[in-house]
């Protein structure tokens, strides 16, 4: 060894030895890698070089190009991580329902929300999901309708200032409204967040998501001990501090209210459905399931997840209606017919929502074209057989929601056009159920998707009875980017004019 070191061979041979040991340890990865198509990989970086120095828009475009070039399932290496990409419905169904694929991928730890439903380990998720699902029962959701109406009316008033002015980014106003709704409903705290406080939170989360997205593709930043020495980490912490300020304020208010009551819960009480935060706090008091970290993570999950899904999706919807004037008038007419009034001050009732069939088709078509979660990433914990191979344990599985939503095999030749008739009952019945996954699929799907649909329908009822929406943008001008969620880079620019109530 001394002789080898003396002649300078050890520094040369050591990386080779490490590489060979890695290949031997992960030989099942290399076996499957040889079986499946995929881009050219290089030692240490895999195909990571493709994403270096690229913007979020460019990164998303590259990912789409790769998965279109190589048929599903295909493979890639990102650094030392072995990835399998899937966007065919049969394999999506297998993976999303497999007990071997319930774990979220390693990169979900970048959210620093380890005990929340979104990114927690499967063992934690199973317990939390069972206990928190009753918080989204039909009875509890129905009790939120009056709050949705009040907050939607405030939104209508807030955007009135844009009448007779240039186009504006409606996502900013809608995001503040959905944030206000979440705090007033699931968190039981009326904080009037359609204001500057709400703006600060939304901006902080948006910037944090940009940083997380960049970290995903910069593989050298994956180790925490390296990332914490960078300016990215400092900026991320500053944004989280701004965002946490609001959620911690909610937590202090609710904990103070509960201390004042000092009434112990019975076993029967624990089984009763409660609003989200009350259920968590009561379980924390009566059981050992929710510690302080779990309480904070679940609150951050419901605030961030609820705001990103409902707020972003409704912004996409309003832009689609502004582009497609005929569809907008069809939705408006249905709303007026169902509610029985074109007066935006008339409240929407719970029994109206199930009758807004065309409105829901429009929402679903928007989520097809612009799924908030364009990809879902899981870690395989045991060998899992799919159509063309067996996924080895330890593989990161990338599920292509965006790809399958725009696959002509399932949606026809005009796959990139906006067509709500894709969701006519007879057409939906003909499609594979896993060809449409706006809320993910399988047991680990979105817990609040019914909440989201209700809130969006009610906001649409108020907005469209008050205003007609237009935009200078065209469908072929929209530039997509992935910033954890799928966003439109050139914003949700609309103009409004007042409708005349009859």
Secondary structure, DSSP 4 states (H G I P E B T S, - for coil): -HHHHHTT-HHHHHHHHHHHHHHHHTHHHHHHHHHS-B---BTTTBTGGGTTT--HHHHHHHHHHHHHHSPSSEEEEETTEEEEEE-SHHHHHHHHH-GGG-EEPGGGGGGS-TTSTTTS-HHHHHHHHHHHGGGG-HHHHHHTHHHHHHHHHHHHHHGGGGTTS--EEHHHHHHHHHHHHHHHTTT------SSHHHHHHHHHHHHHHHHHHHHHH-GGG-SHHHHTTSHHHHHHHHHHHHHHHHHHHHHHHHHHHHHHH--PPPHHHHHS---HHHHHHHHHHHSSS--HHHHHHHHHHHHHHHIIIIIHHHHHHHHHHHH-HHHHHHHHHHHHHHHT---TTSPPPHHHHTT-HHHHHHHHHHHHHT-SSSEEEEE--S-EE-SSSEEPTTPEEEEEHHHHHT-HHHH-TTTTS--GGGGSHHHHHHS-GGG--TT--STTS-TTHHHHHHHHHHHHHHHHHHEEEE-S--GGG--EEESSSEEETT--EEEEEE----
